[in-house]
Amino acid sequence: MKQKLPDSLILPGHPDFELLSQLASEITARAGGALTLEDSFPAMLRRCIDDVIMTPKTGRRAYEELEKTEKTYIGTRVEIELRALLRLPRGRLDTEILGRDVDIKNTMGSNWMIPTEALEQPCLLVAADEARARCYLGLIVARPEYLTQGKNKDGKGSISAAGFGHILWLLCDHPYPANFWRCQEPDIVAEIFSGDTGNVRMANLFRRIQNTPIARDVVEAVAQQKDFMRRIRADKGRGTRDHLEREGILLLSGQYDSQLIKALELPNCTGSEFISCRPASETAQRMAAQAGFTLPTLDC
C-alpha cells in the first residue's frame, strides 16, 4: 500500500459522510468495539494469508511464492472471513450492512479494482502490506469521479490519487502480525530447515531463535510431521525439549509454563505459543529447577 496517503475528506458536509459514518459505526459495533477490531482484523488477515501459503504442506514461506490463482483466492478468503468476523450476511454484492449492499475489495498491492456493478455503492476496502506488516480497512462510495478513467478489459477501474481522499479509514497503516520467516535472517532459516529429522529442525529453531514467542503453526511448518507437537515435548530424553535442556536451553510452553515465563521476564506467550531461552543467572536456573527442569551447572 502507498505509504503517503492524503488526509480523509470524509468530514461533516461531505456527501458521503453520513452513510460511511453509519456503516463504520455498525462495523465497529459488530466487531465488538474499536479495540477488538484492532486486534481481530489484523489476526484474521494473517490467518488468511498463511492458510494459503500452507508452509507445513508446501514448504513455501512467503506470499511471493504463491501461484497467481492462489493470490487471487486470498481475496475470496478475506471476503468470507470478514463476513464471519462481523457476522454479516451475503448480499447482492458481497455483503449487506444496514440494509445497503456493500462490495468487499481486498488487495495485497497499492490499489483496488472496482467492478462496474459496485459503482455508486459503498465498498469495504481491505489491504495488507506484507513487506511492512501493515494493514488497512476503509470505506468508500465508489463514485465514478473517485476512480481512474482507464479501465481494464473487465471494465474495472482503480481508485485515483485524489479518490483516496474520499476513503473513511477504520484502520490505516495499522500493524498486523508479520510473516514469521520474513523477519528471520536467510542463513538462520536455511540452518533451521537443513535438519534431516523433525527433532533436529525443531532444535535448530529454538536454539537459533531465543527469547521470541513462536506460534504453533511455525512449529508445525518446521516439524513437517503429522504429530508435530510430539517433537516439542519431553520424550524420555529423546524429545527436542530434552536435547535443548542438556544444552542449557529452556523450551517453554505458553500454556503450561506461563508462570516461569513471567518469572524469567520473557515476552508474554499465548497458550498456543512457545519460547526458548538460556538462563544466564543462578536465580534463573533456580527458578527453572523449581519448575522441574534440570539444566547444566553454570560455569563460574
C-alpha distance (Angstrom), angle and dihedral (degrees) to the residues before:
residue distance angle dihedral
M1 . . .
K2 3.79 . .
Q3 3.80 109.7 .
K4 3.81 93.8 -149.5
L5 3.79 111.5 58.3
P6 3.81 126.0 172.3
D7 3.78 119.9 -110.4
S8 3.78 111.7 -91.7
L9 3.80 115.0 -98.0
I10 3.80 91.3 -160.3
L11 3.80 96.5 116.2
P12 3.82 133.2 127.7
G13 3.79 107.1 -60.0
H14 3.82 94.8 33.4
P15 3.84 110.4 119.9
D16 3.83 91.4 -125.5
F17 3.81 97.2 42.3
E18 3.79 99.3 96.7
L19 3.81 96.6 44.5
L20 3.80 96.4 43.7
S21 3.81 92.6 44.1
Q22 3.79 90.5 53.4
L23 3.81 92.0 48.3
A24 3.82 91.6 46.9
S25 3.80 91.4 50.9
E26 3.80 91.3 49.6
I27 3.82 92.6 48.6
T28 3.80 91.6 48.6
A29 3.80 91.8 48.6
R30 3.80 92.7 48.2
A31 3.80 89.8 51.2
G32 3.81 90.2 55.3
G33 3.79 97.4 -103.3
A34 3.79 137.5 -42.5
L35 3.81 95.6 -71.1
T36 3.79 92.9 49.8
L37 3.80 90.1 48.5
E38 3.81 89.5 52.8
D39 3.81 88.9 56.6
S40 3.80 104.1 34.9
F41 3.80 100.1 43.2
P42 3.85 97.1 54.5
A43 3.81 90.7 44.7
M44 3.80 89.8 51.2
L45 3.81 91.4 52.6
R46 3.80 92.4 50.0
R47 3.78 90.8 50.5
C48 3.81 93.3 49.2
I49 3.80 92.3 52.3
D50 3.80 97.0 42.8
D51 3.81 92.8 46.9
V52 3.81 89.2 58.6
I53 3.82 94.4 44.0
M54 3.85 87.4 52.5
T55 3.80 95.7 -168.8
P56 3.85 95.3 -178.3
K57 3.82 91.9 56.7
T58 3.81 103.3 30.5
G59 3.80 105.0 29.1
R60 3.82 88.8 -130.6
R61 3.77 115.1 135.6
A62 3.82 106.1 -176.8
Y63 3.80 142.8 50.5
E64 3.80 90.2 -120.4
E65 3.82 90.2 66.2
L66 3.81 93.2 61.9
E67 3.79 124.6 107.9
K68 3.80 116.9 -111.4
T69 3.80 92.2 -107.8
E70 3.81 90.8 51.4
K71 3.79 91.5 52.2
T72 3.80 88.1 52.5
Y73 3.79 90.8 49.4
I74 3.81 91.1 58.1
G75 3.81 86.9 69.7
T76 3.79 90.8 54.0
R77 3.78 91.0 46.4
V78 3.82 91.6 50.6
E79 3.81 90.4 50.2
I80 3.82 91.4 52.5
E81 3.80 95.1 43.6
L82 3.81 93.4 45.5
R83 3.79 91.8 52.8
A84 3.80 88.9 50.0
L85 3.81 92.9 46.7
L86 3.80 92.2 52.0
R87 3.84 95.0 34.4
L88 3.80 90.8 -123.5
P89 3.82 125.4 162.4
R90 3.78 126.9 -128.2
G91 3.80 114.2 -94.1
R92 3.78 140.4 -172.3
L93 3.80 85.7 -79.7
D94 3.83 116.5 23.8
T95 3.80 99.6 -53.3
E96 3.78 145.2 -16.0
I97 3.81 126.2 -119.2
L98 3.80 122.7 -177.5
G99 3.79 88.9 -13.5
R100 3.83 93.0 -54.7
D101 3.78 123.5 118.3
V102 3.80 109.1 -120.8
D103 3.81 128.6 -169.9
I104 3.81 117.5 -144.5
K105 3.79 114.6 -144.6
N106 3.80 124.8 -173.9
T107 3.79 130.7 -170.8
M108 3.77 137.1 178.2
G109 3.79 88.1 -168.3
S110 3.79 134.3 55.8
N111 3.81 103.4 -73.9
W112 3.78 146.5 22.7
M113 3.80 130.2 -118.5
I114 3.80 110.4 -131.7
P115 3.83 115.8 -153.9
T116 3.79 121.1 -138.0
E117 3.82 92.3 -112.7
A118 3.82 89.3 61.8
L119 3.82 95.1 55.3
E120 3.81 112.5 126.6
Q121 3.82 88.4 8.6
P122 3.82 128.7 109.3
C123 3.79 114.6 -98.3
L124 3.79 126.1 -160.1
L125 3.81 105.5 -142.4
V126 3.80 121.6 -152.7
A127 3.80 125.7 -177.6
A128 3.80 135.3 173.7
D129 3.80 123.4 -165.9
E130 3.80 104.2 -160.2
A131 3.80 95.5 -176.2
R132 3.81 92.9 56.4
A133 3.83 98.5 26.3
R134 3.81 91.7 -127.0
C135 3.79 128.2 136.2
Y136 3.79 138.7 -161.8
L137 3.79 136.1 -155.6
G138 3.78 119.8 -178.5
L139 3.78 146.9 148.7
I140 3.79 130.0 -129.6
V141 3.78 136.1 168.0
A142 3.81 102.3 -127.8
R143 3.79 98.1 -129.5
P144 3.83 114.9 169.5
E145 3.81 90.7 -122.5
Y146 3.84 89.5 61.5
L147 3.80 92.3 54.9
T148 3.78 135.0 76.7
Q149 3.79 117.9 -97.8
G150 3.79 94.2 -130.7
K151 3.79 114.1 85.2
N152 3.80 130.5 -164.3
K153 3.81 122.2 -125.7
D154 3.83 90.1 -83.1
G155 3.79 91.6 54.7
K156 3.80 93.2 -109.6
G157 3.80 121.1 145.8
S158 3.78 130.7 -161.9
I159 3.78 128.3 -132.8
S160 3.80 111.0 -86.7
A161 3.81 123.7 -128.2
A162 3.81 89.4 -103.2
G163 3.81 90.5 42.5
F164 3.81 91.1 65.3
G165 3.80 86.9 71.2
H166 3.81 89.4 65.3
I167 3.82 93.3 62.5
L168 3.79 119.5 106.7
W169 3.80 105.1 -147.4
L170 3.79 122.4 -145.9
L171 3.82 89.7 175.1
C172 3.79 122.2 11.0
D173 3.81 125.1 -179.3
H174 3.80 87.4 -13.5
P175 3.82 119.8 165.1
Y176 3.78 120.1 -109.9
P177 3.82 130.9 -179.7
A178 3.78 108.9 -68.1
N179 3.77 122.5 -129.9
F180 3.81 101.4 -91.0
W181 3.80 95.7 -138.5
R182 3.81 93.9 48.0
C183 3.80 87.9 61.6
Q184 3.82 94.8 55.7
E185 3.78 129.3 82.7
P186 3.83 111.9 -103.0
D187 3.81 93.0 -123.5
I188 3.81 90.9 53.7
V189 3.81 91.5 50.2
A190 3.80 90.4 48.6
E191 3.79 91.3 50.9
I192 3.81 92.7 48.7
F193 3.80 93.3 53.3
S194 3.81 94.7 40.7
G195 3.80 91.6 81.8
D196 3.80 117.2 108.4
T197 3.82 95.4 -144.9
G198 3.79 136.9 41.4
N199 3.80 91.5 -112.7
V200 3.80 93.0 52.4
R201 3.81 93.2 47.4
M202 3.79 91.3 46.7
A203 3.80 92.0 49.3
N204 3.81 89.3 49.2
L205 3.81 89.8 51.7
F206 3.80 97.0 52.5
R207 3.80 93.9 36.2
R208 3.80 93.9 54.4
I209 3.82 99.4 35.3
Q210 3.78 109.6 48.8
N211 3.82 133.5 164.0
T212 3.82 89.5 23.7
P213 3.84 125.6 108.3
I214 3.81 110.0 -117.8
A215 3.79 120.3 -159.4
R216 3.78 125.7 -127.8
D217 3.82 92.8 -114.0
V218 3.82 90.3 57.1
V219 3.80 89.1 52.8
E220 3.81 89.5 50.6
A221 3.81 91.1 49.2
V222 3.81 92.0 52.3
A223 3.81 96.3 43.4
Q224 3.82 93.5 49.5
Q225 3.80 89.1 -164.7
K226 3.81 135.5 110.4
D227 3.81 95.7 -121.3
F228 3.79 92.1 43.9
M229 3.81 94.4 152.3
R230 3.79 89.1 64.5
R231 3.80 88.5 66.3
I232 3.79 91.2 60.5
R233 3.79 99.2 48.6
A234 3.76 131.0 80.9
D235 3.81 106.3 -93.3
K236 3.79 112.7 -173.9
G237 3.79 91.0 -64.6
R238 3.81 93.8 -48.4
G239 3.81 102.6 85.3
T240 3.78 127.7 97.2
R241 3.80 91.2 -105.6
D242 3.81 90.0 54.0
H243 3.81 94.0 49.6
L244 3.81 93.2 47.9
E245 3.80 92.8 44.9
R246 3.80 89.7 58.0
E247 3.82 87.2 54.1
G248 3.81 91.0 52.4
I249 3.82 94.7 -103.5
L250 3.80 122.4 129.1
L251 3.80 118.0 -144.7
L252 3.80 107.3 -161.5
S253 3.78 134.6 -171.8
G254 3.80 121.3 -138.6
Q255 3.79 88.3 -143.4
Y256 3.80 100.7 48.4
D257 3.82 104.9 21.3
S258 3.81 101.6 41.6
Q259 3.80 94.2 124.2
L260 3.82 93.1 52.1
I261 3.81 91.0 45.2
K262 3.80 89.1 54.2
A263 3.81 93.2 44.2
L264 3.80 90.9 52.3
E265 3.83 88.9 50.0
L266 3.79 92.1 -123.1
P267 3.84 121.5 155.5
N268 3.79 113.7 -77.6
C269 3.81 114.5 -90.8
T270 3.77 126.3 -157.7
G271 3.78 119.9 -133.7
S272 3.81 90.7 -93.5
E273 3.82 96.8 48.8
F274 3.81 134.1 85.6
I275 3.77 133.8 -156.9
S276 3.78 136.1 -170.1
C277 3.79 131.5 -156.5
R278 3.77 142.1 164.8
P279 3.84 109.4 -126.1
A280 3.78 106.3 -133.0
S281 3.78 101.4 -173.8
E282 3.79 136.8 59.9
T283 3.82 89.3 -120.3
A284 3.80 91.5 55.3
Q285 3.79 91.4 46.8
R286 3.80 90.5 49.9
M287 3.81 91.2 52.3
A288 3.81 89.7 49.5
A289 3.80 90.9 50.0
Q290 3.80 90.9 50.6
A291 3.82 87.7 53.8
G292 3.81 90.7 54.3
F293 3.81 102.1 -96.0
T294 3.79 122.3 132.5
L295 3.79 112.1 -152.2
P296 3.82 129.6 176.6
T297 3.79 113.3 -94.4
L298 3.80 113.6 -94.1
D299 3.79 116.1 -107.0
C300 3.78 111.5 -113.1
